[in-house]
């Protein structure tokens, strides 16, 4: 079989090389501690590697129902206008988000995924050397945002794989500039309560930003889950971030948003890049929010599937963590990377949690009944 010709880009040669030590001297020292984000496996990657057609992707916590057909119709209307810049202030989108939550548009900021919301908060408020509190076994973008702003990261241990807010409270004497919290936590699915968050806020300095990332908050149905907007009224240093990637099924278009006091939003807008939210996602998100039937269907599917999947994993003799998200975290009897590799060969994508510091734990998205069935059958074989 003849070899493929090299792409033209691979034929490029530098006539002069740059020394690695020279680049390191040029680069900011703070970024040397940054670790690249580890994404979940893609369907295309697994298909190419194993030559499989039928692949079940339950590794990235996407909506198993796919994209809302009404959203697809809204996107078609935007396509002829893609040569025009989007509304730089995302006015209609911010108004729709504000209406959904019963706040004013001045309390809403939007970004290219909730990652950008978290980063802009750090860029707007963190000075070099200021302390940032975060937890182990959680979303890596909190540490990323802190280090990009040259903050001093203080990582606190969990207690039984859930956020230890008592430990956070004890560290408030350090006068941290930002406290990053994830609720429900990614990747464990565990959560802290309204009372725990209220107590932390009562003891936090008004000049400490308490940022609660509720990327999976819509899936929570526990009676003690925090009512953040109620707390925000009395604690204007509380910031809540959410995303359209999970419940609304818009991960590929990238949209996150933050809710906060207008004065906090104003400072974040100073570091926001122009036109950071494109026209397509502005139209898609407004349509997605207003179709409550799709939202109810997605939540019902998750609620039923989460319960059933948890029971069946337990029946296999596996330890699972209680979850308020659209995924379940479970412990396996040997390295999770090995388990996940064997599942990949069977066309099942889930997430090994070594990058989160959990060597023998996996995370599986709650899928459709058929997806869950295929996953469980394959897992039973590899165990």
C-alpha positions as CSV (number, residue, x, y, z in Angstrom):
1,X,0.0,0.0,0.0
2,X,1.6,3.3,-1.0
3,X,2.3,5.7,1.8
4,X,0.3,8.9,2.1
5,X,2.1,12.1,1.0
6,X,3.0,14.4,3.8
7,X,0.8,17.4,4.2
8,X,2.4,20.6,3.0
9,X,2.5,21.9,6.6
10,X,4.8,19.0,7.6
11,X,7.3,20.1,5.0
12,X,8.0,23.4,6.6
13,X,11.5,23.9,8.0
14,X,12.8,26.6,10.3
15,X,16.0,28.2,9.1
16,X,16.8,29.1,12.6
17,X,15.7,27.3,15.8
18,X,14.6,28.8,19.1
19,X,16.1,27.3,22.3
20,X,13.7,25.9,24.8
21,X,15.5,27.6,27.7
22,X,15.0,30.9,25.8
23,X,11.3,30.4,25.5
24,X,11.1,29.5,29.2
25,X,12.8,32.8,30.1
26,X,10.3,34.7,27.9
27,X,7.2,33.0,29.3
28,X,5.5,33.9,32.6
29,X,6.8,31.7,35.4
30,X,3.2,31.3,36.8
31,X,2.0,29.3,33.8
32,X,4.7,26.6,34.2
33,X,2.6,25.0,36.9
34,X,-0.4,24.7,34.5
35,X,-1.5,21.3,33.4
36,X,-3.4,20.9,30.1
37,X,-7.1,20.0,30.4
38,X,-7.7,16.3,29.8
39,X,-10.9,15.9,27.7
40,X,-13.0,12.8,27.4
41,X,-12.6,10.5,24.4
42,X,-14.4,11.4,21.2
43,X,-16.5,9.0,19.2
44,X,-14.3,9.7,16.1
45,X,-11.2,8.7,18.0
46,X,-12.6,5.4,19.2
47,X,-14.1,4.6,15.8
48,X,-10.8,5.2,14.1
49,X,-8.8,3.2,16.7
50,X,-11.0,0.2,17.0
51,X,-13.0,0.2,13.7
52,X,-16.3,0.1,15.5
53,X,-19.6,1.6,14.2
54,X,-21.8,1.3,17.2
55,X,-20.3,3.5,20.0
56,X,-22.0,4.6,23.2
57,X,-20.5,7.8,24.5
58,X,-21.1,8.3,28.3
59,X,-17.8,10.0,29.2
60,X,-18.5,13.8,28.9
61,X,-21.9,14.3,30.6
62,X,-23.6,15.5,27.5
63,X,-27.4,15.3,27.0
64,X,-28.2,11.8,25.7
65,X,-31.3,13.2,24.0
66,X,-29.0,15.2,21.7
67,X,-29.8,18.7,20.4
68,X,-33.4,20.0,20.7
69,X,-35.0,20.0,17.2
70,X,-36.3,23.5,17.9
71,X,-32.8,24.7,18.5
72,X,-31.7,23.2,15.2
73,X,-34.5,25.1,13.5
74,X,-33.4,28.3,15.2
75,X,-29.8,27.8,14.1
76,X,-30.9,27.5,10.4
77,X,-32.3,31.0,10.6
78,X,-28.9,32.4,11.8
79,X,-26.8,30.8,9.1
80,X,-27.4,33.5,6.4
81,X,-26.2,36.1,8.8
82,X,-22.9,34.6,9.8
83,X,-20.9,37.2,7.9
84,X,-22.1,39.8,10.5
85,X,-20.6,40.3,13.9
86,X,-22.8,39.0,16.8
87,X,-24.4,41.4,19.3
88,X,-21.3,42.1,21.4
89,X,-23.3,42.7,24.6
90,X,-25.5,39.6,24.1
91,X,-28.5,41.8,25.1
92,X,-31.4,39.5,24.2
93,X,-29.6,36.4,25.6
94,X,-28.8,38.1,28.9
95,X,-32.4,39.3,29.2
96,X,-33.7,35.8,28.6
97,X,-31.3,34.3,31.3
98,X,-32.4,37.1,33.7
99,X,-36.0,36.3,33.1
100,X,-35.4,32.6,33.7
101,X,-33.9,33.3,37.1
102,X,-35.9,36.3,38.2
103,X,-33.0,38.7,38.2
104,X,-32.0,41.8,36.2
105,X,-29.9,41.6,33.0
106,X,-27.2,43.6,34.8
107,X,-26.7,40.6,37.1
108,X,-25.9,38.3,34.1
109,X,-22.6,37.8,32.3
110,X,-22.1,35.3,29.5
111,X,-19.0,33.6,28.1
112,X,-17.5,31.0,25.9
113,X,-18.4,28.2,28.3
114,X,-18.5,28.5,32.0
115,X,-14.7,28.2,31.8
116,X,-14.5,31.8,30.5
117,X,-16.7,33.0,33.4
118,X,-14.4,31.4,35.9
119,X,-11.3,32.8,34.2
120,X,-12.7,36.3,33.8
121,X,-13.5,36.4,37.5
122,X,-9.9,35.6,38.3
123,X,-8.5,38.1,35.8
124,X,-10.8,40.9,37.1
125,X,-10.2,40.3,40.9
126,X,-7.1,38.3,41.6
127,X,-3.8,40.1,42.1
128,X,-0.5,38.1,42.0
129,X,0.1,36.3,45.3
130,X,-3.5,36.5,46.5
131,X,-4.8,33.3,48.0
132,X,-7.4,31.1,46.2
133,X,-9.2,28.3,47.9
134,X,-10.2,25.2,46.0
135,X,-10.7,21.5,46.7
136,X,-9.0,18.4,45.6
137,X,-10.8,15.9,43.2
138,X,-12.7,18.7,41.4
139,X,-12.9,20.5,38.1
140,X,-9.4,21.5,37.0
141,X,-10.4,24.9,35.6
142,X,-10.5,26.5,39.1
143,X,-6.8,25.9,39.5
144,X,-6.2,27.0,35.9
145,X,-8.0,30.3,36.4
146,X,-6.1,30.9,39.7
147,X,-2.7,30.2,38.3
148,X,-3.3,32.3,35.1
149,X,-3.9,35.2,37.4
150,X,-0.8,34.3,39.4
151,X,-2.7,33.6,42.5
152,X,-1.5,31.4,45.3
153,X,-3.5,28.1,45.2
154,X,-4.5,26.4,48.4
155,X,-6.0,23.0,47.8
156,X,-8.1,21.5,50.6
157,X,-8.9,17.8,51.1
158,X,-12.3,16.4,50.7
159,X,-14.2,14.5,53.5
160,X,-15.5,11.2,52.3
161,X,-15.3,12.5,48.7
162,X,-17.5,15.5,49.2
163,X,-16.6,19.1,49.7
164,X,-15.5,19.9,53.3
165,X,-16.9,23.3,53.8
166,X,-15.8,23.3,57.5
167,X,-12.2,23.1,56.2
168,X,-12.9,26.0,53.8
169,X,-14.4,28.0,56.7
170,X,-11.3,27.4,58.8
171,X,-9.1,28.8,56.0
172,X,-11.1,32.0,55.8
173,X,-8.6,33.5,58.3
174,X,-6.1,33.5,55.4
175,X,-8.3,36.2,53.8
176,X,-8.6,34.5,50.4
177,X,-9.6,36.6,47.4
178,X,-11.6,33.8,45.8
179,X,-13.2,30.5,47.0
180,X,-14.1,28.2,44.1
181,X,-16.8,25.6,44.9
182,X,-18.4,23.0,42.6
183,X,-21.9,21.9,43.4
184,X,-22.8,19.1,42.6
185,X,-19.1,18.3,42.3
186,X,-17.5,17.1,39.1
187,X,-16.5,14.3,39.1
188,X,-18.0,12.8,42.3
189,X,-21.6,14.1,42.0
190,X,-21.7,14.7,45.7
191,X,-23.0,18.0,47.0
192,X,-23.0,20.4,50.0
193,X,-26.2,21.8,51.5
194,X,-27.9,25.1,51.7
195,X,-27.0,25.3,55.4
196,X,-23.4,24.6,54.9
197,X,-23.0,27.3,52.2
198,X,-25.0,29.8,54.3
199,X,-22.6,29.3,57.2
200,X,-19.6,29.7,55.0
201,X,-21.0,33.0,53.6
202,X,-21.8,34.3,57.0
203,X,-18.1,33.9,58.0
204,X,-16.5,35.0,54.8
205,X,-15.2,38.5,54.3
206,X,-17.3,40.7,52.1
207,X,-14.2,41.1,50.0
208,X,-13.8,37.3,49.4
209,X,-15.6,36.2,46.3
210,X,-17.4,32.9,46.9
211,X,-17.9,31.3,43.4
212,X,-20.3,28.4,43.2
213,X,-20.1,26.5,39.9
214,X,-23.5,24.9,39.3
215,X,-22.7,23.4,35.9
216,X,-24.9,20.4,37.0
217,X,-27.2,22.4,39.3
218,X,-30.3,21.9,37.2
219,X,-30.2,18.2,37.8
220,X,-30.2,18.5,41.6
221,X,-33.5,17.6,43.3
222,X,-32.3,17.2,46.9
223,X,-34.4,19.2,49.4
224,X,-31.2,20.5,51.0
225,X,-29.5,21.7,47.8
226,X,-28.5,25.4,48.1
227,X,-30.9,28.1,46.9
228,X,-28.1,30.4,45.8
229,X,-30.1,33.3,44.6
230,X,-31.8,33.5,48.0
231,X,-28.3,33.6,49.6
232,X,-27.0,36.1,47.1
233,X,-29.5,38.7,48.2
234,X,-27.9,38.8,51.7
235,X,-24.3,38.0,50.4
236,X,-23.5,40.1,47.3
237,X,-20.0,38.5,47.2
238,X,-21.6,35.2,46.1
239,X,-21.2,34.4,42.4
240,X,-23.0,31.5,40.6
241,X,-21.9,30.0,37.3
242,X,-23.9,27.7,35.0
243,X,-23.6,26.2,31.6
244,X,-25.7,25.3,28.5
245,X,-23.4,22.3,27.8
246,X,-25.2,19.8,30.0
247,X,-29.0,20.0,30.4
248,X,-29.6,22.1,27.2
249,X,-27.4,19.8,25.0
250,X,-25.3,22.7,23.5
251,X,-21.8,21.6,24.5
252,X,-20.6,22.0,20.9
253,X,-21.6,25.7,20.7
254,X,-20.0,26.7,24.1
255,X,-22.0,29.0,26.4
256,X,-21.7,29.6,30.1
257,X,-23.1,32.3,32.3
258,X,-22.6,33.9,35.7
259,X,-25.1,35.5,38.1
260,X,-23.8,38.1,40.5
261,X,-24.1,41.6,41.8
262,X,-24.1,44.2,38.9
263,X,-20.9,45.8,40.3
264,X,-19.1,42.4,40.1
265,X,-20.4,41.8,36.6
266,X,-19.1,45.3,35.6
267,X,-15.6,44.5,36.6
268,X,-15.7,41.2,34.8
269,X,-16.9,42.9,31.6
270,X,-13.6,44.9,31.6
271,X,-11.6,41.8,30.9
272,X,-14.1,40.1,28.5
273,X,-12.9,39.8,25.0
274,X,-15.1,41.5,22.3
275,X,-17.8,39.3,20.7
276,X,-17.0,36.4,23.0
277,X,-20.4,34.8,22.4
278,X,-21.2,34.0,18.8
279,X,-24.5,34.6,17.0
280,X,-25.4,30.9,16.7
281,X,-25.2,30.2,20.4
282,X,-27.1,33.4,21.3
283,X,-30.1,32.2,19.1
284,X,-29.8,28.6,20.2
285,X,-29.7,29.3,23.9
286,X,-32.7,31.6,23.9
287,X,-34.7,28.9,22.1
288,X,-33.4,26.2,24.4
289,X,-34.4,28.1,27.5
290,X,-37.9,28.7,26.3
291,X,-38.7,25.1,25.4
292,X,-39.5,23.9,28.8
293,X,-40.9,20.6,27.5
294,X,-37.4,19.5,26.3
295,X,-36.0,20.5,29.7
296,X,-38.6,18.5,31.6
297,X,-38.0,15.5,29.4
298,X,-34.3,15.7,29.9
299,X,-34.6,16.0,33.7
300,X,-37.1,13.1,33.9
301,X,-34.8,10.9,31.8
302,X,-31.9,11.7,34.1
303,X,-33.8,11.2,37.3
304,X,-35.1,7.8,36.3
305,X,-31.8,6.7,34.7
306,X,-29.7,7.9,37.6
307,X,-31.7,5.8,40.1
308,X,-31.7,2.7,37.9
309,X,-28.0,2.9,36.9
310,X,-27.0,3.4,40.6
311,X,-29.0,0.4,41.7
312,X,-27.5,-1.8,38.9
313,X,-23.9,-0.7,39.6
314,X,-24.5,-1.5,43.3
315,X,-25.8,-4.9,42.3
316,X,-22.5,-5.6,40.6
317,X,-20.8,-5.1,43.9
318,X,-19.4,-1.7,43.2
319,X,-19.3,1.3,45.5
320,X,-21.1,4.3,44.1
321,X,-21.3,7.8,45.4
322,X,-24.6,9.6,45.9
323,X,-25.1,11.9,43.0
324,X,-27.2,15.0,42.3
325,X,-25.7,15.4,38.7
326,X,-26.3,13.6,35.4
327,X,-23.5,11.1,36.1
328,X,-22.5,8.5,38.7
329,X,-19.0,8.1,40.2
330,X,-18.1,4.5,41.1
331,X,-15.1,2.6,42.4
332,X,-13.6,-0.3,40.5
333,X,-11.5,-3.2,41.8
334,X,-8.4,-2.4,39.6
335,X,-7.0,0.7,37.9
336,X,-9.8,2.6,36.2
337,X,-7.7,3.3,33.2
338,X,-7.5,-0.4,32.5
339,X,-11.3,-0.8,32.9
340,X,-12.0,2.1,30.6
341,X,-9.5,0.8,27.9
342,X,-11.3,-2.5,27.9
343,X,-14.7,-0.8,27.6
344,X,-13.4,1.3,24.7
345,X,-12.6,-1.9,22.8
346,X,-16.3,-2.7,23.2
347,X,-17.4,0.7,21.9
348,X,-18.3,2.1,25.4
349,X,-16.8,5.5,26.4
350,X,-16.8,6.4,30.1
351,X,-14.2,8.5,32.1
352,X,-11.3,7.2,34.2
353,X,-10.7,9.7,37.0
354,X,-6.9,9.5,37.3
355,X,-6.6,13.2,36.1
356,X,-8.9,14.1,39.1
357,X,-6.6,12.2,41.5
358,X,-8.9,9.2,41.8
359,X,-7.0,6.2,40.5
360,X,-9.6,3.5,41.0
361,X,-12.7,5.5,40.2
362,X,-14.8,6.0,37.0
363,X,-17.5,8.4,36.0
364,X,-20.3,7.4,33.7
365,X,-22.9,9.7,32.3
366,X,-26.6,8.8,32.7
367,X,-27.7,7.9,29.2
368,X,-30.8,6.6,27.6
369,X,-32.2,3.3,28.9
370,X,-30.6,1.5,25.9
371,X,-27.2,3.2,26.3
372,X,-27.2,2.3,30.0
373,X,-28.1,-1.3,29.2
374,X,-25.2,-1.6,26.8
375,X,-22.8,0.0,29.2
376,X,-23.8,-2.3,32.1
377,X,-23.5,-5.4,29.9
378,X,-20.0,-4.4,28.7
379,X,-18.9,-3.5,32.3
380,X,-20.1,-6.8,33.6
381,X,-17.9,-8.6,31.0
382,X,-14.7,-6.6,31.8
383,X,-15.2,-6.9,35.5
